[in-house]
């Protein structure tokens, strides 16, 4: 009986919320994002310093002194560009970063230091060019440069010390190209417009709910102001509310213009603008490529052993093709589902420029992968959200190897399968009662088979993993 009552209560809450909205029949898929252009250039500087002095005194033992200094910082210059038109969707992110770090630990007169400087440059862009029939060409270039310098000094005893210098330089370049059909549009701004209108209507501040075409125009104003560049968050908030208020007044929607009206408008703007809602279907196929170049130099000097130098260079090149399908559909105002499927087939080339004749460092592998994810959301109002998702990943690779001896040719096959179901619930049952649940699973299986041409027995390795996280939070306020 208790279980029945609880089920009836939950079902009643769901259906009562779902049919409460006056715009319950509104089709979010009819909304199209207007022309938007946004440019941002930001510089960030962070500084962090900690100094710790410790003196330990114990009978029958010498006094011990420890001084630790830790200094670190970061400098980041980031440019972001976003553009949306009928014929183009895309963005560009470019940045330069630097992270210095100085660490010193002095214990009883013996000093250890660890200093490093990491510098990076990255440029990443997505570009989809559409024609009038929604066929598109997509080009997504990427460039990453990373340079790391480390210098360490260690004095474990008064008669022995080591110094180490470490340099690593890496470059990543890719430029996948694809053609496709369809378009995915963000529509959460149309949902926000409806939230605002419905809540103002409940508060008695609207003379009459506007028709769908006015809702669309209001959503466009929301999209434009949300994508406008501001340098101050408080000034942003003021202009955003002024823009929406001006639209509501200009269209004769507001009947009472008082503090209660502004309180509702402000509340919905702050808490009803998410989550992301999308609509559309897109399928694309193209060529994928990726180049990774890495060089590492290490120099170690220790008391009595002189200087030891090491250098390693590794290059990898990936070429292949891929097929991707994306689908997003707001079933109605309260239900959302989305699907993303990507499969790819490629060949990787691994090379060591310093040792081209070494078969262990110079080989190829064939790779096939598939990634499928599906999510389902229930969003009855701006206070409650339920999301369930399922992701499946499959990776297969095959490569031939030669240990250098004519009798030691072997072939390696790897298979990996993962399933990742998850659920997230934030249920606002009443002003006194809230329920929050988050649970995720990872179920994976990996196996490797190595076969030798010389007749040696096969080597089989299998790894199965199960991981589960769950958190439950319930609040009930008695008074």
Secondary structure, 3 states (H helix, E strand, C coil): CHHHHHHHHHHHHHHHHHCCCCCCCCCHHHCCCCCEEEEEEEEEEEEEEEEEEEEECCCCCCCEEEEEEEEEEEEEEEEEEEEECCCEEEEEEEEEEEEEEEEEEEECCEEEEEEEEEEEEEEEEEEEEECCCCEEEEEEEEEEEEEEEEEEEEEEECCEEEEEEEEEEEEEEEEEEEEEEEEEEECHHHHHHHHHHHHHHHCCCECCCCCHHHHHHHHHHHHHHHCCCCCCHHHHHHHHHHHHHHHHHHCCCECCCCHHHHHHHHHHHHHCCCCCCEEEEEEEEEEEEEEEEEEEEEEEEECCCEEEEEEEEEEEEEEEEEEEEEEEEECCCCEEEEEEEEEEEEEEEEECCCCCCCCCCCEEEEEEEEEEEEEEEEEEECCEEEEEEEEEEEEEEEEEEECCCCCCEEEEEEEEEEEEEEEEEEEEEECCEEEEEEEEEEEEEEEEEEEECCCCCCEEEEEEEEEEEEEEEEEECCC
